[in-house]
């Protein structure tokens, strides 16, 4: 049956709308790159300029100056934005001189902001504690004390594992090196090192809001972690989660694999015997 005049009119209106309205580009999946930039790239404002450019492009990731004199960058986001940052890294800001920019495509890690990595916010320690209930204590330096969480099963490097972390009283920094017998049980220093604060919200406000992101530089624990509060109040409950980065170890059990103290080399059961 031939189309009616009304059908033809509706078709013409539809075609007119399609021609008048520009086609919106479909969102594309984010990509990630890891860059190592060498030359005169430190002490010339390159790191800060990279942060500024990445934030203008709404990219996520990090930048740091390494001890070998290179600038290292991880950036993730839309293809066009990553390409623009890549061009920036190959040229550099004024006063910089880029001799080499090695850029590789890597896995998207899911960062929440673009920030400087490598600037310590203080120290951290994880002490394994045999008491009425066996647990691990994660302590992060903040405002001169060690903010503390008791983790019954210990930390994990597997991003799929979410560990219960119960907030407990702050501890003095002098307690960080304690290892020995107690009236009930014993303590070893299971891991220690420095850490960086991260996330969109500054610390300690991040902890007050209930979501804190940080990077550990320990002997056993490395890379990004997040603390997510699930129950407020006295002895608030949190989840400790490993972020998906280059230090993640899916399927691993770091507590069982590396049980010894980083100070004495002894296991907790040896000390408590």
CORVEN-V878251 format. One record per residue. N is the residue number from 1. RES is the residue in one small letter. SS is DSSP state (H for helix, E for strand, - for the rest). PHI is phi as a letter, one per 20 degrees, with the letter a starting at -180 (* if undefined). PSI is psi in radians with two decimals (* if undefined). Layout:
n & res & ss & phi & psi
N & RES & SS & PHI & PSI
N & RES & SS & PHI & PSI
//
This chain:
n & res & ss & phi & psi
1 & x & - & * & 2.35
2 & x & - & f & 2.52
3 & x & - & f & 2.51
4 & x & - & f & 2.96
5 & x & H & f & -0.64
6 & x & H & f & -0.71
7 & x & H & f & -0.78
8 & x & H & f & -0.66
9 & x & H & f & -0.78
10 & x & H & f & -0.70
11 & x & H & f & -0.74
12 & x & H & f & -0.68
13 & x & H & f & -0.70
14 & x & H & f & -0.76
15 & x & H & f & -0.69
16 & x & H & f & -0.70
17 & x & H & f & -0.73
18 & x & H & f & -0.66
19 & x & H & f & -0.58
20 & x & H & f & -0.59
21 & x & - & e & 2.10
22 & x & - & f & 2.51
23 & x & - & f & 2.20
24 & x & - & e & 2.33
25 & x & - & f & 2.41
26 & x & - & f & 2.44
27 & x & - & f & 2.43
28 & x & - & d & 2.72
29 & x & - & f & 2.51
30 & x & - & f & 2.67
31 & x & E & c & 2.93
32 & x & E & c & 2.54
33 & x & E & c & 2.67
34 & x & E & c & 2.19
35 & x & E & c & 2.47
36 & x & E & c & 1.99
37 & x & E & d & 2.21
38 & x & E & c & 2.78
39 & x & E & p & -2.55
40 & x & E & e & 1.44
41 & x & - & c & -0.06
42 & x & - & d & 2.53
43 & x & - & m & 0.23
44 & x & - & c & 0.27
45 & x & - & n & 0.23
46 & x & H & f & -0.77
47 & x & H & f & -0.85
48 & x & H & f & -0.65
49 & x & H & f & -0.62
50 & x & H & f & -0.73
51 & x & H & g & -0.82
52 & x & H & f & -0.78
53 & x & H & f & -0.73
54 & x & H & f & -0.67
55 & x & H & f & -0.62
56 & x & H & g & -0.64
57 & x & - & e & -0.02
58 & x & - & m & 0.70
59 & x & - & e & 2.80
60 & x & E & d & 2.81
61 & x & E & p & -2.58
62 & x & E & b & 2.89
63 & x & E & b & 2.54
64 & x & E & b & 2.69
65 & x & E & e & 2.17
66 & x & - & e & 2.85
67 & x & - & f & -0.37
68 & x & - & e & 0.11
69 & x & - & n & -0.05
70 & x & - & e & 2.81
71 & x & E & d & 2.21
72 & x & E & d & 2.42
73 & x & E & c & 2.39
74 & x & E & c & 2.18
75 & x & E & c & 2.44
76 & x & E & b & 2.53
77 & x & E & q & -2.82
78 & x & - & g & 2.63
79 & x & H & g & -0.80
80 & x & H & f & -0.63
81 & x & H & f & -0.72
82 & x & H & f & -0.67
83 & x & H & f & -0.69
84 & x & H & f & -0.71
85 & x & H & f & -0.66
86 & x & H & g & -0.77
87 & x & H & f & -0.70
88 & x & H & f & -0.75
89 & x & H & f & -0.56
90 & x & H & f & -0.38
91 & x & H & d & -0.70
92 & x & - & m & 2.89
93 & x & - & f & 3.03
94 & x & - & g & 2.54
95 & x & - & n & -0.22
96 & x & - & e & 2.75
97 & x & E & c & 1.87
98 & x & E & e & 2.10
99 & x & E & e & -0.51
100 & x & E & b & 2.39
101 & x & E & c & 1.72
102 & x & E & e & 2.09
103 & x & E & c & 2.18
104 & x & E & c & 2.57
105 & x & E & e & 2.29
106 & x & E & c & -3.11
107 & x & - & f & 2.42
108 & x & - & f & 2.26
109 & x & - & d & -0.29
110 & x & - & n & 0.72
111 & x & - & f & 2.74
112 & x & - & d & -0.20
113 & x & - & a & 3.05
114 & x & E & d & 2.16
115 & x & E & b & 2.93
116 & x & E & f & 2.26
117 & x & - & d & 2.52
118 & x & - & o & -0.03
119 & x & - & d & 1.97
120 & x & - & f & 2.47
121 & x & - & d & -0.01
122 & x & E & q & -2.80
123 & x & E & d & 2.80
124 & x & E & c & 2.76
125 & x & E & b & 2.57
126 & x & E & c & 2.05
127 & x & E & d & 2.29
128 & x & E & e & 2.30
129 & x & E & c & 2.09
130 & x & E & e & 1.91
131 & x & - & c & -2.60
132 & x & - & g & -0.54
133 & x & - & c & 2.22
134 & x & - & f & 2.36
135 & x & E & a & 3.03
136 & x & E & d & 2.48
137 & x & E & d & 2.03
138 & x & E & e & 2.20
139 & x & E & c & 2.29
140 & x & E & c & 2.26
141 & x & E & f & 2.29
142 & x & E & b & 2.08
143 & x & - & l & 0.73
144 & x & - & n & -0.02
145 & x & E & c & 3.02
146 & x & E & d & 1.86
147 & x & E & f & 2.38
148 & x & E & c & 2.53
149 & x & E & c & 2.33
150 & x & E & e & 2.20
151 & x & E & d & 1.78
152 & x & - & g & -0.75
153 & x & - & e & -0.02
154 & x & - & n & 2.86
155 & x & - & f & 2.86
156 & x & - & c & 2.61
157 & x & - & e & 0.12
158 & x & - & e & 2.01
159 & x & - & f & -0.34
160 & x & - & e & -0.18
161 & x & - & e & 2.22
162 & x & E & d & 2.02
163 & x & E & e & 2.30
164 & x & E & f & 2.32
165 & x & E & c & 2.01
166 & x & E & e & 2.15
167 & x & E & f & 2.29
168 & x & E & c & -3.13
169 & x & E & f & 2.59
170 & x & E & f & 2.65
171 & x & E & c & 2.72
172 & x & - & f & 2.59
173 & x & H & f & -0.44
174 & x & H & f & -0.35
175 & x & H & f & -0.17
176 & x & H & f & -0.54
177 & x & H & e & 0.04
178 & x & - & f & 2.32
179 & x & - & b & 2.18
180 & x & E & r & -2.94
181 & x & E & f & 2.60
182 & x & E & c & 3.00
183 & x & - & g & -0.72
184 & x & - & c & 1.60
185 & x & E & n & -2.60
186 & x & E & b & 2.99
187 & x & E & c & 2.42
188 & x & E & c & 2.73
189 & x & E & e & 1.75
190 & x & E & f & -0.60
191 & x & E & b & 2.77
192 & x & E & a & 2.88
193 & x & E & r & -2.71
194 & x & E & d & 2.92
195 & x & E & b & 2.81
196 & x & E & d & 2.46
197 & x & E & e & 2.52
198 & x & E & b & -2.81
199 & x & - & n & 3.00
200 & x & - & f & -0.47
201 & x & - & d & 2.37
202 & x & - & f & 2.66
203 & x & - & e & 2.63
204 & x & - & e & 0.06
205 & x & H & g & -0.56
206 & x & H & f & -0.72
207 & x & H & f & -0.67
208 & x & H & f & -0.71
209 & x & H & f & -0.38
210 & x & - & o & 0.25
211 & x & E & b & 1.96
212 & x & E & c & 2.25
213 & x & E & d & 2.43
214 & x & E & b & 2.87
215 & x & E & c & 2.22
216 & x & E & e & 2.45
217 & x & E & c & 1.31
218 & x & E & d & -3.05
219 & x & - & e & -0.43
220 & x & - & d & -0.73
221 & x & - & e & 2.18
222 & x & E & b & 2.68
223 & x & E & n & -2.98
224 & x & E & e & 2.50
225 & x & E & c & 2.84
226 & x & E & c & 2.47
227 & x & E & d & 2.12
228 & x & E & d & 2.02
229 & x & E & f & 2.32
230 & x & E & d & -0.38
231 & x & E & b & 1.98
232 & x & - & f & -3.06
233 & x & - & n & -2.92
234 & x & - & f & 2.30
235 & x & - & l & 0.98
236 & x & - & g & 2.54
237 & x & E & d & 2.39
238 & x & E & c & 2.95
239 & x & E & d & 2.30
240 & x & E & e & 2.12
241 & x & E & c & 2.29
242 & x & E & f & 2.34
243 & x & - & e & 2.73
244 & x & - & e & 1.61
245 & x & - & c & -2.93
246 & x & - & f & -0.24
247 & x & - & e & -0.04
248 & x & - & f & 2.50
249 & x & - & c & 1.44
250 & x & - & g & 2.36
251 & x & - & n & -0.04
252 & x & - & e & 2.84
253 & x & - & c & 1.46
254 & x & H & f & -0.54
255 & x & H & f & -0.77
256 & x & H & f & -0.59
257 & x & H & f & -0.55
258 & x & - & c & 1.37
259 & x & - & e & -0.13
260 & x & - & e & 2.71
261 & x & - & f & 2.48
262 & x & - & e & -0.12
263 & x & - & e & -0.90
264 & x & - & d & -0.28
265 & x & - & n & 0.03
266 & x & - & e & 2.66
267 & x & - & e & 2.77
268 & x & H & f & -0.70
269 & x & H & f & -0.50
270 & x & H & f & -0.69
271 & x & H & f & -0.56
272 & x & H & e & -0.06
273 & x & - & f & *
//
